[in-house]
Each structure stands twice: as structure tokens, then as C-alpha cells.
Amino acid sequence: MPFANFKVPEKTLTPKQKEEIVTRTTELYVEIYGERARNNTMVLVEEVADGGWGISGNVLTLAILGEATSTGTTGTTGTSGA
């Protein structure tokens, strides 16, 4: 069974964006494995509490991410692990 697990900062994605992650990830697996993968693909979008994750030994918060996104980054915020 294809499985993808996305961990994203809490409250950074709308329900519509989460739906898009699920839909597009499923379509990617179908593209790779064929139509047989559609009914068995599991996509999990987990929200991590503010301050519950970090990069390079630094804890990240929504305040820090807000500063980073206000300097020109566009699109959805998050990390993925598949």
C-alpha cells in the first residue's frame, strides 16, 4: 500500500490545501504504480504543534516562519516525508 506522511506546522494549511495534498499525492502514486494504487493509497497530513519541530538544531515557531514568509516566500508552508 503506498503511504505518504506530511508533517506541517499547525494552522498553516486550510482544509482545501490539505485536500489538495491528499489528491495530488494520490495522483502521483497512481502515475507511478498505475490505477491499482488509487484504492490503496494512504496520505496522512499531520499538524505539528507550534515550536514542536526545527531545522539545523533550531526550534521553529509560527512567528519565525511568518518572518520567513513575509520576505518573499510564497505558496504553502510545510515539510513532507513520504
C-alpha positions as CSV (number, residue, x, y, z in Angstrom):
1,M,0.0,0.0,0.0
2,P,1.5,3.4,-1.0
3,F,1.8,5.7,2.0
4,A,2.8,9.3,2.4
5,N,3.1,11.2,5.7
6,F,3.2,15.0,5.6
7,K,4.1,16.9,8.8
8,V,3.2,20.6,8.7
9,P,3.2,23.3,11.3
10,E,-0.2,23.6,13.0
11,K,-2.7,26.0,11.5
12,T,-0.6,26.8,8.4
13,L,-2.8,24.9,5.9
14,T,-6.5,25.4,5.1
15,P,-8.8,22.3,4.7
16,K,-8.7,22.9,0.9
17,Q,-4.9,22.8,0.9
18,K,-4.8,19.6,2.9
19,E,-7.3,18.1,0.4
20,E,-5.0,19.2,-2.4
21,I,-2.1,17.4,-0.8
22,V,-4.1,14.2,-0.5
23,T,-5.4,14.4,-4.0
24,R,-2.1,15.3,-5.7
25,T,-0.1,12.7,-3.7
26,T,-2.7,10.0,-4.6
27,E,-2.4,11.0,-8.3
28,L,1.4,10.8,-8.1
29,Y,1.2,7.3,-6.8
30,V,-1.3,6.3,-9.5
31,E,1.0,7.8,-12.1
32,I,3.9,5.7,-10.8
33,Y,2.2,2.4,-9.8
34,G,-0.9,2.5,-12.1
35,E,-4.6,2.7,-11.3
36,R,-4.4,-0.2,-9.0
37,A,-2.7,2.1,-6.4
38,R,-5.7,4.5,-6.1
39,N,-7.8,2.5,-3.8
40,N,-4.9,1.6,-1.5
41,T,-3.0,4.9,-1.2
42,M,-3.0,6.4,2.3
43,V,-2.0,10.0,2.7
44,L,-1.7,11.4,6.3
45,V,-1.4,15.2,6.9
46,E,-0.2,15.7,10.5
47,E,-0.2,19.1,12.1
48,V,2.7,19.7,14.5
49,A,2.2,22.0,17.4
50,D,3.9,25.4,17.4
51,G,7.5,25.0,18.4
52,G,7.3,21.2,18.0
53,W,9.8,21.0,15.2
54,G,13.0,22.5,14.0
55,I,15.8,22.6,11.4
56,S,19.5,22.6,11.9
57,G,19.1,22.4,15.7
58,N,16.8,25.5,15.8
59,V,13.3,25.2,17.1
60,L,10.9,26.9,14.6
61,T,7.7,28.7,15.6
62,L,4.9,30.3,13.6
63,A,6.4,33.7,14.4
64,I,9.7,32.7,12.9
65,L,8.0,31.2,9.9
66,G,5.9,34.3,9.4
67,E,9.1,36.4,9.2
68,A,10.5,34.0,6.6
69,T,7.3,34.0,4.5
70,S,7.0,37.8,4.6
71,T,10.4,38.2,3.0
72,G,9.2,36.8,-0.3
73,T,8.4,33.1,0.0
74,T,5.1,32.2,-1.5
75,G,2.9,29.0,-1.6
76,T,2.1,26.6,1.2
77,T,4.4,26.2,4.2
78,G,5.3,22.7,5.4
79,T,7.6,19.8,5.2
80,S,7.0,16.4,3.8
81,G,8.1,12.9,4.3
82,A,7.0,10.1,2.1
